[in-house]
């Protein structure tokens, strides 16, 4: 499967409209671009990939906002007292975001995907059968 940058270059070669833009970079920005250029096949390719990654991040944020809006519409907003109680119960073990992710997974009977399984160890220990599945990412 072709990478996103390769696909963009392929589209440009196939007659897709290409556009040139001027981007003003300071020394720090140029250093970052030079660092990325070797990984992505040149400075233009690195900028193109950066735009693709930014758009993907924007889509993920929008999907999360839509999910939360749907949740609130169906179940009401997360109970601040419940979140605070969970944070208090597990202070020092993890943060409130981890607790919220865990609460969502338990409520939806879904899997947690995380880069650090240890973040959830203290939170899940007392759940027994309700403990959600956790998968390591990366």
VOVEX-746944 format. One record per residue (C-alpha): residue in one letter; x, y, z. Coordinates in steps of 0.1 Angstrom, whole numbers, padded with zeros to 4 digits. Layout:
N
+------+-------+-------+-------+
: kevo :  east : north :    up :
+------+-------+-------+-------+
:    A :     X :     Y :     Z :
...
+------+-------+-------+-------+
! end
This chain:
138
+------+-------+-------+-------+
: kevo :  east : north :    up :
+------+-------+-------+-------+
:    X :  0000 :  0000 :  0000 :
:    X :  0014 :  0034 : -0010 :
:    X :  0020 :  0059 :  0018 :
:    X : -0001 :  0091 :  0018 :
:    X :  0028 :  0112 :  0005 :
:    X :  0034 :  0087 : -0023 :
:    X : -0003 :  0088 : -0032 :
:    X : -0003 :  0126 : -0033 :
:    X :  0028 :  0126 : -0056 :
:    X :  0011 :  0099 : -0077 :
:    X : -0021 :  0121 : -0080 :
:    X :  0001 :  0151 : -0090 :
:    X :  0018 :  0129 : -0117 :
:    X : -0016 :  0117 : -0129 :
:    X : -0027 :  0153 : -0138 :
:    X : -0042 :  0163 : -0105 :
:    X : -0040 :  0201 : -0099 :
:    X : -0008 :  0210 : -0080 :
:    X : -0004 :  0242 : -0062 :
:    X :  0027 :  0260 : -0049 :
:    X :  0027 :  0279 : -0016 :
:    X :  0052 :  0300 :  0001 :
:    X :  0057 :  0293 :  0038 :
:    X :  0077 :  0316 :  0060 :
:    X :  0100 :  0296 :  0083 :
:    X :  0123 :  0308 :  0111 :
:    X :  0155 :  0291 :  0119 :
:    X :  0138 :  0267 :  0143 :
:    X :  0111 :  0258 :  0118 :
:    X :  0138 :  0252 :  0091 :
:    X :  0157 :  0229 :  0114 :
:    X :  0125 :  0209 :  0121 :
:    X :  0117 :  0207 :  0084 :
:    X :  0153 :  0195 :  0076 :
:    X :  0150 :  0169 :  0103 :
:    X :  0118 :  0156 :  0088 :
:    X :  0127 :  0159 :  0052 :
:    X :  0150 :  0129 :  0052 :
:    X :  0123 :  0107 :  0067 :
:    X :  0096 :  0118 :  0043 :
:    X :  0115 :  0121 :  0010 :
:    X :  0122 :  0158 :  0009 :
:    X :  0110 :  0191 :  0023 :
:    X :  0079 :  0193 :  0001 :
:    X :  0069 :  0158 :  0010 :
:    X :  0074 :  0165 :  0047 :
:    X :  0051 :  0195 :  0045 :
:    X :  0025 :  0175 :  0026 :
:    X :  0026 :  0148 :  0051 :
:    X :  0023 :  0174 :  0079 :
:    X : -0009 :  0187 :  0063 :
:    X : -0023 :  0152 :  0060 :
:    X : -0014 :  0144 :  0097 :
:    X : -0030 :  0177 :  0108 :
:    X : -0062 :  0169 :  0089 :
:    X : -0063 :  0134 :  0104 :
:    X : -0059 :  0149 :  0139 :
:    X : -0086 :  0174 :  0132 :
:    X : -0109 :  0146 :  0121 :
:    X : -0101 :  0126 :  0152 :
:    X : -0109 :  0156 :  0174 :
:    X : -0142 :  0162 :  0156 :
:    X : -0151 :  0125 :  0159 :
:    X : -0144 :  0126 :  0196 :
:    X : -0165 :  0157 :  0200 :
:    X : -0193 :  0140 :  0181 :
:    X : -0190 :  0109 :  0203 :
:    X : -0192 :  0130 :  0234 :
:    X : -0222 :  0150 :  0221 :
:    X : -0240 :  0117 :  0213 :
:    X : -0231 :  0104 :  0248 :
:    X : -0245 :  0135 :  0264 :
:    X : -0276 :  0133 :  0243 :
:    X : -0282 :  0097 :  0252 :
:    X : -0270 :  0095 :  0288 :
:    X : -0265 :  0131 :  0300 :
:    X : -0231 :  0147 :  0308 :
:    X : -0205 :  0128 :  0328 :
:    X : -0213 :  0133 :  0365 :
:    X : -0187 :  0157 :  0379 :
:    X : -0192 :  0143 :  0414 :
:    X : -0186 :  0107 :  0401 :
:    X : -0155 :  0118 :  0382 :
:    X : -0142 :  0137 :  0412 :
:    X : -0149 :  0107 :  0435 :
:    X : -0130 :  0084 :  0411 :
:    X : -0101 :  0108 :  0409 :
:    X : -0100 :  0110 :  0447 :
:    X : -0102 :  0073 :  0451 :
:    X : -0073 :  0068 :  0427 :
:    X : -0052 :  0099 :  0433 :
:    X : -0016 :  0092 :  0428 :
:    X : -0023 :  0062 :  0406 :
:    X : -0034 :  0079 :  0374 :
:    X : -0050 :  0111 :  0362 :
:    X : -0087 :  0120 :  0357 :
:    X : -0084 :  0114 :  0319 :
:    X : -0074 :  0078 :  0325 :
:    X : -0103 :  0074 :  0349 :
:    X : -0127 :  0089 :  0323 :
:    X : -0114 :  0066 :  0295 :
:    X : -0118 :  0036 :  0319 :
:    X : -0154 :  0047 :  0328 :
:    X : -0162 :  0050 :  0290 :
:    X : -0148 :  0015 :  0283 :
:    X : -0167 :  0000 :  0312 :
:    X : -0199 :  0017 :  0302 :
:    X : -0196 :  0007 :  0266 :
:    X : -0182 : -0027 :  0273 :
:    X : -0153 : -0018 :  0250 :
:    X : -0115 : -0021 :  0248 :
:    X : -0090 :  0004 :  0260 :
:    X : -0060 :  0010 :  0237 :
:    X : -0031 :  0026 :  0254 :
:    X :  0006 :  0031 :  0251 :
:    X :  0010 :  0026 :  0289 :
:    X : -0009 : -0002 :  0304 :
:    X :  0005 :  0007 :  0338 :
:    X : -0017 :  0038 :  0338 :
:    X : -0048 :  0016 :  0341 :
:    X : -0035 : -0010 :  0365 :
:    X : -0045 :  0008 :  0397 :
:    X : -0079 :  0018 :  0382 :
:    X : -0089 : -0016 :  0370 :
:    X : -0077 : -0037 :  0399 :
:    X : -0110 : -0034 :  0419 :
:    X : -0134 : -0039 :  0389 :
:    X : -0134 : -0077 :  0387 :
:    X : -0157 : -0089 :  0360 :
:    X : -0164 : -0053 :  0349 :
:    X : -0127 : -0048 :  0340 :
:    X : -0125 : -0037 :  0304 :
:    X : -0100 : -0053 :  0280 :
:    X : -0068 : -0033 :  0276 :
:    X : -0045 : -0035 :  0246 :
:    X : -0010 : -0021 :  0243 :
:    X : -0004 :  0002 :  0214 :
:    X :  0032 :  0008 :  0200 :
+------+-------+-------+-------+
! end
